[in-house]
Amino acid sequence: MTRRALDTSPVPVPALSDVLALSKPITWFPPMWAFGCGVLSSGVPVADRWLFLIAGLLLTGPLVCGTSQAVNDWFDRHVDAINEPDRPIPSGRIAGRWGLAIAIIGSGLALIVGLATGPWVFAATVLGLVFAWAYSAPPLRLKADGRIGPAVVGLCYEGLPWFTGAAVMAGALPDARVLVVLLLYSAGAFGIMTLNDFKAIAGDRVTGVRSLPAVLGPARAGRIACVAMAVPQIIVVALLWHWQFAIAATAVAVSLAVQLVLMRRLLTDPKRLAPWYNATGTTLFVLGMAAAAAGLGSAA
């Protein structure tokens, strides 16, 4: 009777290019845009806080967002081995437990930078990391819930980076009006994240992920996504008018009006047109964010 010898060969250290691929730099843009909105809304000159600005960009992009991607890929590695085997972990380019190690190291670095940047930024960093792990990791695995998952991602991609940008520049808790607007845009991002789920309806149904498109079907989920995006923007327009930011209110209103036209087409075939709307209507949504942020910053 023979026993196969155990493989004791060391697991190779992953290449930097594969670590970068794991962190998906293309996903860093939305939170970094929201961070820029936070900077605008603070009204503080960049030259006065440029070191903090750089730290905030690192946090919202490669550190927190990049880490969240590593966390997600580690806990989805078995599913990815079937659906997307070319990804760094299932392909073996990042072997052994290096995927988990990268997620832990990224979390630690984010906490160090957040702590050095100030108490409010540190608090936002902690919250972002908690959500990143809770979203993908069992037992919570919030991504499996079609209501909680998109809400968490909306907050992490829009609200927390906006808060970070404003807090980095102000060095303090942002103005109450800024907090209200960033929360409204976070709520609106729920619709964007719901539209993102249209690309995985079949896979979600097979794996038990209860995304809204998978549970309710494309038509109902599409209507919910549109309402979720439109209503917060209507409130933002009303508030900006009330606060006498007429130019910003007009810009957001025009952006929303065009979005409503695009939504009518989207709802004719949400599953097929979701990528089209994300390239058009979502672009207008985030441009409206910047207009609102600039208006708020003009009062500082």
C-alpha positions as CSV (number, residue, x, y, z in Angstrom):
1,M,0.0,0.0,0.0
2,T,1.5,3.3,-1.0
3,R,0.6,6.9,-0.1
4,R,0.9,9.7,-2.6
5,A,3.5,12.2,-1.3
6,L,2.2,15.5,-0.2
7,D,3.0,18.5,-2.4
8,T,5.2,20.7,-0.2
9,S,6.3,23.0,-3.0
10,P,5.9,26.7,-2.1
11,V,3.0,28.7,-3.5
12,P,4.5,31.3,-5.9
13,V,4.1,34.9,-5.0
14,P,1.6,36.4,-7.5
15,A,2.9,38.9,-10.1
16,L,2.0,42.5,-9.5
17,S,0.0,42.6,-12.8
18,D,-2.2,39.8,-11.5
19,V,-2.7,41.6,-8.1
20,L,-3.7,44.6,-10.1
21,A,-6.1,42.6,-12.2
22,L,-7.6,41.1,-9.0
23,S,-8.3,44.7,-7.7
24,K,-10.1,45.6,-11.1
25,P,-8.9,49.2,-11.6
26,I,-11.9,49.9,-13.9
27,T,-14.1,49.7,-10.8
28,W,-12.2,52.4,-9.0
29,F,-13.6,55.2,-11.2
30,P,-17.1,55.5,-9.6
31,P,-16.0,55.9,-6.0
32,M,-13.1,58.2,-7.1
33,W,-15.7,60.3,-9.0
34,A,-17.9,60.5,-5.9
35,F,-14.7,61.4,-3.9
36,G,-14.2,64.3,-6.3
37,C,-17.8,65.4,-5.7
38,G,-17.0,65.4,-2.0
39,V,-14.0,67.6,-2.7
40,L,-16.1,70.0,-4.7
41,S,-18.9,70.1,-2.1
42,S,-16.4,71.1,0.6
43,G,-15.5,74.4,-1.2
44,V,-11.9,74.1,0.2
45,P,-9.1,74.9,-2.3
46,V,-7.2,71.8,-3.3
47,A,-3.9,73.5,-2.8
48,D,-4.6,73.8,0.9
49,R,-5.0,70.1,1.5
50,W,-3.3,68.3,-1.4
51,L,-1.6,65.7,0.7
52,F,-4.9,64.7,2.2
53,L,-6.4,64.8,-1.3
54,I,-3.9,62.2,-2.5
55,A,-4.5,60.0,0.6
56,G,-8.3,60.2,0.0
57,L,-7.9,59.1,-3.7
58,L,-5.8,56.2,-2.6
59,L,-8.4,55.2,-0.1
60,T,-11.4,55.4,-2.3
61,G,-9.7,53.8,-5.3
62,P,-7.0,51.1,-4.9
63,L,-7.3,50.6,-1.1
64,V,-10.9,50.2,-0.2
65,C,-12.5,49.6,-3.7
66,G,-9.6,47.4,-4.8
67,T,-9.7,45.5,-1.6
68,S,-13.4,44.9,-1.9
69,Q,-12.8,43.4,-5.4
70,A,-10.2,41.0,-3.9
71,V,-12.6,40.0,-1.1
72,N,-15.4,39.4,-3.6
73,D,-13.2,37.3,-5.9
74,W,-11.9,35.2,-3.1
75,F,-15.3,34.2,-1.8
76,D,-16.7,33.8,-5.3
77,R,-13.7,31.7,-6.5
78,H,-15.7,28.5,-6.8
79,V,-18.4,30.1,-8.9
80,D,-15.8,32.0,-11.0
81,A,-14.1,28.7,-11.7
82,I,-17.3,27.7,-13.6
83,N,-18.4,31.1,-15.0
84,E,-15.2,33.1,-15.4
85,P,-12.2,30.6,-15.2
86,D,-9.8,33.2,-16.6
87,R,-9.9,35.4,-13.5
88,P,-6.7,35.6,-11.5
89,I,-7.8,33.2,-8.7
90,P,-9.6,30.4,-10.6
91,S,-6.9,30.5,-13.3
92,G,-4.2,29.8,-10.8
93,R,-2.3,33.0,-11.5
94,I,-3.0,33.9,-7.8
95,A,-2.6,30.5,-6.2
96,G,-3.1,29.0,-2.7
97,R,-4.5,31.5,-0.2
98,W,-2.9,34.5,-1.7
99,G,-6.3,35.9,-2.7
100,L,-7.4,36.0,0.9
101,A,-4.0,37.4,2.0
102,I,-4.2,40.2,-0.6
103,A,-7.7,41.1,0.8
104,I,-6.4,41.2,4.4
105,I,-3.3,43.2,3.5
106,G,-5.4,45.7,1.5
107,S,-7.7,46.1,4.5
108,G,-4.8,46.8,6.8
109,L,-3.2,49.3,4.5
110,A,-6.6,51.1,4.1
111,L,-7.0,51.3,7.9
112,I,-3.5,52.8,8.3
113,V,-4.0,55.5,5.7
114,G,-7.5,56.2,7.0
115,L,-6.2,56.6,10.5
116,A,-3.5,59.0,9.3
117,T,-6.0,61.1,7.4
118,G,-8.3,61.9,10.3
119,P,-11.0,60.5,12.6
120,W,-14.0,61.1,10.2
121,V,-12.1,59.6,7.2
122,F,-11.0,56.7,9.4
123,A,-14.6,56.0,10.4
124,A,-15.7,56.0,6.8
125,T,-12.9,53.7,5.9
126,V,-13.9,51.2,8.7
127,L,-17.5,51.3,7.6
128,G,-16.5,50.8,3.9
129,L,-14.3,47.8,4.8
130,V,-17.0,46.2,7.0
131,F,-19.5,46.5,4.2
132,A,-16.9,45.1,1.7
133,W,-16.4,41.9,3.8
134,A,-20.1,41.6,4.8
135,Y,-21.1,41.9,1.1
136,S,-19.2,38.9,-0.1
137,A,-18.2,36.8,2.9
138,P,-20.4,34.3,4.7
139,P,-22.3,34.2,6.9
140,L,-23.8,37.5,6.0
141,R,-23.0,37.6,2.2
142,L,-25.2,40.6,1.6
143,K,-24.9,40.3,-2.2
144,A,-27.3,37.4,-2.1
145,D,-30.2,39.8,-1.1
146,G,-31.6,41.9,-4.0
147,R,-32.6,44.7,-1.6
148,I,-29.7,44.9,0.8
149,G,-26.9,44.2,-1.7
150,P,-27.5,47.1,-4.1
151,A,-28.2,49.5,-1.2
152,V,-24.8,48.6,0.4
153,V,-23.0,48.9,-2.9
154,G,-24.7,52.3,-3.6
155,L,-23.6,53.6,-0.3
156,C,-20.0,52.4,-0.7
157,Y,-19.7,53.6,-4.3
158,E,-21.4,57.0,-3.8
159,G,-22.0,58.0,-0.3
160,L,-18.9,57.0,1.6
161,P,-16.4,58.2,-1.0
162,W,-18.3,61.6,-1.2
163,F,-18.2,61.8,2.6
164,T,-14.5,61.0,2.5
165,G,-13.8,63.7,-0.1
166,A,-15.7,66.3,1.9
167,A,-14.1,65.2,5.2
168,V,-10.6,65.1,3.8
169,M,-10.8,68.7,2.6
170,A,-12.7,70.1,5.6
171,G,-10.8,68.2,8.2
172,A,-14.1,67.8,10.0
173,L,-17.6,66.5,9.7
174,P,-19.1,67.8,6.5
175,D,-21.9,70.3,6.4
176,A,-25.4,68.9,7.1
177,R,-26.6,69.9,3.5
178,V,-23.7,67.9,2.1
179,L,-24.6,64.9,4.2
180,V,-28.3,65.0,3.0
181,V,-27.3,65.2,-0.7
182,L,-24.8,62.5,-0.6
183,L,-27.3,60.2,1.1
184,L,-29.9,60.9,-1.6
185,Y,-27.4,60.1,-4.3
186,S,-26.5,56.9,-2.5
187,A,-30.2,56.0,-2.5
188,G,-30.3,56.8,-6.2
189,A,-27.4,54.5,-6.8
190,F,-29.6,51.6,-5.7
191,G,-31.2,51.8,-9.1
192,I,-27.8,51.7,-10.9
193,M,-26.7,48.7,-9.0
194,T,-30.0,46.9,-9.8
195,L,-29.5,47.6,-13.5
196,N,-26.0,46.1,-13.1
197,D,-27.6,42.8,-11.9
198,F,-29.4,42.4,-15.3
199,K,-26.3,40.9,-16.8
200,A,-26.3,37.9,-14.4
201,I,-30.0,36.9,-14.2
202,A,-29.5,33.3,-15.3
203,G,-26.5,32.8,-13.0
204,D,-28.2,34.4,-10.0
205,R,-31.2,32.1,-10.4
206,V,-28.9,29.0,-10.6
207,T,-26.7,30.0,-7.6
208,G,-29.5,31.3,-5.4
209,V,-28.6,35.0,-5.5
210,R,-31.9,36.9,-5.0
211,S,-31.2,39.9,-7.1
212,L,-34.3,41.9,-8.0
213,P,-34.1,41.0,-11.8
214,A,-33.8,37.3,-10.9
215,V,-36.6,37.4,-8.4
216,L,-39.1,39.9,-9.9
217,G,-38.2,39.6,-13.6
218,P,-36.7,42.3,-15.9
219,A,-39.9,44.4,-16.3
220,R,-40.6,45.0,-12.6
221,A,-37.0,45.3,-11.6
222,G,-36.5,47.9,-14.4
223,R,-39.4,50.0,-13.1
224,I,-38.0,49.8,-9.5
225,A,-34.5,50.8,-10.7
226,C,-35.9,53.9,-12.6
227,V,-38.0,55.0,-9.6
228,A,-35.0,54.5,-7.3
229,M,-32.9,56.7,-9.5
230,A,-35.4,59.4,-10.2
231,V,-37.0,60.1,-6.8
232,P,-33.8,61.1,-4.9
233,Q,-32.8,63.4,-7.8
234,I,-36.2,65.1,-7.6
235,I,-35.7,65.7,-3.9
236,V,-32.1,67.0,-4.6
237,V,-33.5,69.5,-7.1
238,A,-36.1,70.7,-4.6
239,L,-33.5,71.1,-1.8
240,L,-31.0,73.0,-4.0
241,W,-33.8,75.4,-5.0
242,H,-34.7,75.8,-1.3
243,W,-31.1,76.5,-0.4
244,Q,-30.9,79.0,-3.3
245,F,-28.5,77.1,-5.5
246,A,-30.4,77.9,-8.6
247,I,-27.8,77.1,-11.2
248,A,-27.0,73.7,-9.6
249,A,-30.7,72.9,-9.2
250,T,-31.3,73.7,-12.9
251,A,-28.4,71.6,-14.0
252,V,-29.6,68.6,-12.0
253,A,-33.2,69.1,-13.3
254,V,-32.1,69.2,-16.9
255,S,-30.0,66.0,-16.3
256,L,-33.0,64.3,-14.8
257,A,-35.3,65.4,-17.6
258,V,-33.1,63.7,-20.1
259,Q,-32.8,60.6,-17.9
260,L,-36.5,60.3,-17.8
261,V,-36.7,60.3,-21.6
262,L,-34.0,57.6,-21.7
263,M,-35.8,55.6,-19.0
264,R,-38.9,55.3,-21.2
265,R,-36.8,53.5,-23.8
266,L,-35.1,51.4,-21.2
267,L,-38.4,50.1,-19.9
268,T,-39.3,48.8,-23.4
269,D,-36.7,46.0,-22.9
270,P,-34.8,46.4,-19.6
271,K,-32.7,43.3,-19.9
272,R,-31.3,44.2,-23.4
273,L,-31.1,47.9,-22.8
274,A,-29.6,48.0,-19.3
275,P,-26.0,48.3,-20.6
276,W,-27.1,51.1,-23.0
277,Y,-28.7,53.0,-20.1
278,N,-25.7,52.6,-17.9
279,A,-23.6,54.2,-20.6
280,T,-26.1,57.1,-21.1
281,G,-28.5,57.7,-18.2
282,T,-26.0,56.7,-15.5
283,T,-23.5,59.1,-17.0
284,L,-26.1,61.9,-16.7
285,F,-26.8,60.8,-13.1
286,V,-23.2,61.2,-12.1
287,L,-22.8,64.5,-14.0
288,G,-25.8,65.7,-11.9
289,M,-23.9,64.7,-8.8
290,A,-21.0,66.9,-9.8
291,A,-23.3,69.8,-10.5
292,A,-25.0,69.4,-7.1
293,A,-21.6,69.2,-5.4
294,A,-20.3,72.3,-7.1
295,G,-23.4,74.2,-6.0
296,L,-22.9,73.1,-2.4
297,G,-19.2,74.0,-2.6
298,S,-20.0,77.5,-3.8
299,A,-21.5,78.4,-0.4
300,A,-18.4,77.5,1.5
